[in-house]
Every structure is written in structure tokens, then in C-alpha cells.
Amino acid sequence: MERTSVADFACSIARTLDLVGEWWTPLILRDLFLGIDRFDELQRDLGLASNVLSARLKKLVDAGIVHKQPLPEDGRAVRYVLTERGRDLYPVLLALMAWGDKWLAGDAGQPLQVVHSACGAVTAAVPHCSVCGRPMALHDIEFRPGPGGRYGAGTAVIAERFASSAAGYGSTASPPTSGRKRGR
């Protein structure tokens, strides 16, 4: 069964998942963050078929998340290195890990600890405001339409809700008339 692309959704979550949401890709990224950067090591660590690993790495390279770097001792061999774009995914992986540690770690506890080098404490991902620096809980935030928002696949109900509010929502397309079914 072929996976449906969500890259055209007017949603940054959907577009991100289109690049890094395939089965195994977050674990490949995890390994790269942990310094496992050679194909054979990645394959051995994950127990992944070489064709699947090759396909996932190719997608990450094509997306500019990872680049291949020839090894000085053997110009034919490469290591996979996170680009700036790839390194910017670290909070996403830390947030997934924090959720898993809280809800899925089991009696044995968290399998991996994140230690803040500056203070030496074991820590976890916590959302903070990028402007004022204060912690953000779900009840502390609201969502508003952005300049790239529009009605379409993956955002139809969101667009309808924003359109009915004072905030409005994008102008590239309007919701269908009520009662009319949309095909996919």
C-alpha cells in the first residue's frame, strides 16, 4: 500500500510528517543525533533492511536534512551528517521522547536520559515561548490563522472554523457550500 503524500496541505505539521514521518525515519534521525552515522552501523542498530534504510536516507538527503560526507580513510565510504535543517529537528525528537518517557516507559523507567550540559541535570523537553521564555501549557496558547493558511485537503474543518470566527482564514479558496460532498 502506497503512502499518501500530505506535502500540499496548508499545515506545517503535515508537511513535516511528509518528510520525516515515515516508519523508521525518526529512529534514523535519533541514531544520527546519537552519533551513529554510517550505513552499516545504522542498519545494525535498527535491524532494518538495507533497501528501506537506503530509501529513507535518500529522502532525508534529498530534503536537505542530511548530507553525505566522504570518509577520509576511504573516499568511497560515507557518513551521514545532519545539516542545520536536520539539527533543527532535535526539539521534535526530544518532545516525542518526553511523551514516551511519561506514558510508555514502563516500570523500568526511561531508556535514555537527556542531560543538560550546563547544569548537569537530567531534563526533558518542555515548550517555552520563543519571545518571553516562559513555559507554555496547552491552556496558555491559542491558534490563529497564519498568512499561508487556506481551505483545502487536510485543513477543511480548520478553515471553516476560522472562517466563521472574526479571525478569518486565507483567501485562496473558499469552503464548499453546505450539503455538498467533496471527493478525495
KASULSUL-V910076 format. One record per residue. N is the residue number from 0. SS is DSSP state (a for helix, b for strand, c for the rest). PHI is phi in degrees with one decimal (NA if undefined). Layout:
n->(N & N)
ss->(SS & SS)
phi->(PHI & PHI)
This chain:
n->(0 & 1 & 2 & 3 & 4 & 5 & 6 & 7 & 8 & 9 & 10 & 11 & 12 & 13 & 14 & 15 & 16 & 17 & 18 & 19 & 20 & 21 & 22 & 23 & 24 & 25 & 26 & 27 & 28 & 29 & 30 & 31 & 32 & 33 & 34 & 35 & 36 & 37 & 38 & 39 & 40 & 41 & 42 & 43 & 44 & 45 & 46 & 47 & 48 & 49 & 50 & 51 & 52 & 53 & 54 & 55 & 56 & 57 & 58 & 59 & 60 & 61 & 62 & 63 & 64 & 65 & 66 & 67 & 68 & 69 & 70 & 71 & 72 & 73 & 74 & 75 & 76 & 77 & 78 & 79 & 80 & 81 & 82 & 83 & 84 & 85 & 86 & 87 & 88 & 89 & 90 & 91 & 92 & 93 & 94 & 95 & 96 & 97 & 98 & 99 & 100 & 101 & 102 & 103 & 104 & 105 & 106 & 107 & 108 & 109 & 110 & 111 & 112 & 113 & 114 & 115 & 116 & 117 & 118 & 119 & 120 & 121 & 122 & 123 & 124 & 125 & 126 & 127 & 128 & 129 & 130 & 131 & 132 & 133 & 134 & 135 & 136 & 137 & 138 & 139 & 140 & 141 & 142 & 143 & 144 & 145 & 146 & 147 & 148 & 149 & 150 & 151 & 152 & 153 & 154 & 155 & 156 & 157 & 158 & 159 & 160 & 161 & 162 & 163 & 164 & 165 & 166 & 167 & 168 & 169 & 170 & 171 & 172 & 173 & 174 & 175 & 176 & 177 & 178 & 179 & 180 & 181 & 182 & 183)
ss->(c & c & c & c & c & c & c & c & c & c & c & a & a & a & a & a & a & a & a & a & c & c & c & c & a & a & a & a & a & a & a & a & a & c & c & c & c & b & a & a & a & a & a & a & a & a & c & c & c & a & a & a & a & a & a & a & a & a & a & a & a & a & c & c & c & b & b & b & b & b & b & c & c & b & b & b & b & b & b & b & b & b & c & a & a & a & a & c & c & a & a & a & a & a & a & a & a & a & a & a & a & a & a & c & c & c & c & c & c & c & c & c & c & b & b & c & c & c & c & c & c & b & b & c & c & c & c & b & c & c & c & c & c & c & b & c & c & a & a & a & c & c & c & c & c & c & c & c & c & c & c & c & c & c & c & a & a & a & a & a & a & a & a & a & c & c & c & c & c & c & c & c & c & c & c & c & c & c & c & c & c & c & c & c)
phi->(NA & -83.3 & -77.1 & -82.4 & -75.3 & -117.5 & -64.5 & -90.7 & -66.0 & -82.3 & -150.3 & -66.1 & -66.4 & -60.9 & -64.5 & -66.9 & -62.1 & -60.7 & -87.9 & -121.3 & -95.7 & -68.1 & -49.6 & 86.3 & -60.0 & -60.9 & -73.3 & -63.6 & -61.5 & -55.1 & -63.0 & -63.1 & -63.1 & -85.7 & 92.8 & -85.4 & -128.8 & -111.2 & -52.6 & -63.2 & -68.3 & -60.4 & -63.2 & -67.0 & -64.8 & -91.5 & 65.1 & -101.7 & -61.5 & -61.0 & -67.4 & -69.4 & -60.6 & -59.0 & -64.4 & -67.3 & -63.6 & -60.5 & -63.2 & -66.2 & -66.5 & -60.6 & -84.4 & 76.7 & -90.0 & -134.6 & -129.3 & -87.6 & -125.2 & -61.9 & -81.0 & -61.3 & -75.9 & -152.9 & -59.0 & -82.9 & -87.2 & -130.9 & -115.9 & -102.6 & -122.0 & -67.9 & -83.5 & -58.1 & -60.1 & -69.5 & -62.8 & -68.8 & -83.7 & -58.6 & -66.1 & -64.7 & -67.0 & -64.2 & -67.1 & -61.5 & -64.5 & -61.5 & -64.4 & -62.6 & -62.6 & -72.8 & -107.3 & -129.0 & -66.9 & 81.1 & -64.6 & -71.4 & 93.9 & -63.9 & -77.2 & -143.5 & -108.1 & -102.2 & -112.7 & -76.9 & -59.1 & -65.6 & -116.1 & 79.7 & -89.1 & -72.4 & -135.5 & -145.8 & -67.9 & -135.9 & -68.5 & -129.1 & -67.3 & -73.1 & -97.6 & -98.1 & 83.9 & -76.2 & -60.6 & -123.3 & -100.8 & -55.5 & -72.0 & -93.6 & -124.0 & -137.1 & -111.2 & -129.1 & -66.7 & -101.9 & -64.2 & -95.1 & -70.6 & -160.0 & -75.9 & 169.8 & -56.7 & 86.9 & -139.6 & -61.9 & -70.1 & -58.1 & -62.0 & -63.2 & -67.9 & -68.4 & -63.7 & -81.7 & -93.3 & -68.1 & -71.7 & 73.8 & -161.8 & 33.7 & -125.0 & -77.0 & -157.3 & -114.2 & -63.2 & -67.7 & -66.5 & -65.6 & 90.6 & -85.6 & -88.8 & -103.7 & -83.5 & -112.5)
